[in-house]
Amino acid sequence: MRRAVDLCPDSDAALFKRAVKGVIKLSVEPRADVHRPRATPLRRARREEAPLPVAAPALSDDFEPAVLTDEEGSVFPHPHIRRDIVRKLRRGVWRIEAQLDLHHMRRFEARAALCDFLHQAVQRGLRCVRVIHGKGWGSPDGQPVLKAKVRLWLAQIEDVIAFCPARLQHGGEGVVIVLLRSPRNAR
């Protein structure tokens, strides 16, 4: 016996049956190939040629750089950088192209995140980035833990050519602005 739905020529079921009238069922069930393609020699060579990121454990918490501040309070790790570059960095001449927020991270998490972030920034050819370390208000003793550590870590990274505290409109004392080596000056 036919159902009432099939009797009505304008019902959805009737329209569907008319639409698929000439369709033939496949004899084999279609299955997607979910296996990964093997690494070709070209892919393997590219992967081996890619520079490795700075290992987070390679950065020391006990590092004591020779010079971290100049007479104007600007912070930069490499003494061979021209003073006008540091002045321009402090004035905000370079546009900030990316940022990393280290709030609520433990020291080892922040160190790894910073290394990974800077490595990716260098790979993308970024020149100026912002690192937010916070003011330490959430610390148990109310003192910033990451503020000093971030500066020490930055002083140890070769691709960082200068850094300084951020201007008020860029985050103030809880932020450091980092100038990275330009792509044409890269190793």
Number of C-alpha atoms within 10 A of each C-alpha: 3 6 7 8 12 14 11 12 11 11 12 12 14 14 14 11 11 11 10 9 9 8 7 7 7 7 6 6 7 7 6 6 7 6 6 6 7 8 10 8 9 9 11 11 11 10 12 10 9 9 10 9 14 17 12 17 11 12 19 13 15 9 12 11 11 10 12 19 14 12 6 7 10 17 22 23 24 18 14 7 12 10 11 9 15 20 14 11 23 18 12 16 11 15 12 16 11 14 18 16 15 20 15 13 13 11 15 12 12 21 25 15 17 21 21 15 18 25 19 13 19 19 13 10 15 19 19 25 22 23 24 23 25 22 18 17 11 13 13 9 9 10 12 17 19 24 19 11 20 21 20 20 22 23 25 17 17 14 21 22 21 25 28 25 23 23 16 10 7 16 16 15 16 19 25 26 26 26 23 22 19 15 14 7 7 11 7
